[in-house]
Amino acid sequence: MEVTEEAAPTTPDITLRTCIRGIVRFAFSISKLQYNVAYHQQRTRRNIEAT
């Protein structure tokens, strides 16, 4: 029983770590996408103002 209790915490820790890494990567990609959209909107506005 003691051995299984000791071995058990390592596997959820790995899955939790990969889950957090995936969430961070997902959030980063969303922020990058939002930045690109905002940048393109600013560019189109400047082009409209210039013409």
C-alpha positions as CSV (number, residue, x, y, z in Angstrom):
1,M,0.0,0.0,0.0
2,E,2.8,2.4,0.9
3,V,4.6,1.8,-2.3
4,T,1.5,2.6,-4.5
5,E,0.8,5.7,-2.5
6,E,4.3,6.9,-3.1
7,A,4.2,6.0,-6.8
8,A,0.8,7.5,-7.5
9,P,1.6,11.3,-7.0
10,T,4.2,11.3,-9.8
11,T,1.8,10.4,-12.6
12,P,-0.8,13.1,-11.8
13,D,2.0,15.6,-11.4
14,I,3.2,14.9,-15.0
15,T,-0.3,15.2,-16.4
16,L,-0.9,18.4,-14.5
17,R,2.4,19.8,-15.8
18,T,1.5,19.0,-19.4
19,C,-2.0,20.3,-18.9
20,I,-0.6,23.6,-17.5
21,R,1.9,23.8,-20.4
22,G,-0.9,23.3,-22.9
23,I,-3.1,26.0,-21.3
24,V,-0.1,28.4,-21.3
25,R,0.6,27.7,-24.9
26,F,-3.1,28.0,-25.8
27,A,-3.4,31.4,-23.9
28,F,-0.2,32.6,-25.6
29,S,-1.5,31.7,-29.1
30,I,-4.8,33.6,-28.3
31,S,-3.0,36.7,-27.1
32,K,-0.8,36.6,-30.2
33,L,-3.8,36.3,-32.4
34,Q,-5.6,39.2,-30.7
35,Y,-2.4,41.3,-31.1
36,N,-2.2,40.5,-34.8
37,V,-5.9,41.4,-35.3
38,A,-5.5,44.7,-33.4
39,Y,-2.3,45.5,-35.4
40,H,-4.1,44.8,-38.8
41,Q,-7.0,46.9,-37.7
42,Q,-4.7,49.8,-36.9
43,R,-2.9,49.4,-40.3
44,T,-6.2,49.5,-42.2
45,R,-7.4,52.6,-40.3
46,R,-4.1,54.4,-41.1
47,N,-4.4,53.4,-44.7
48,I,-8.0,54.7,-44.9
49,E,-6.9,58.0,-43.2
50,A,-4.0,58.4,-45.6
51,T,-6.2,58.1,-48.7
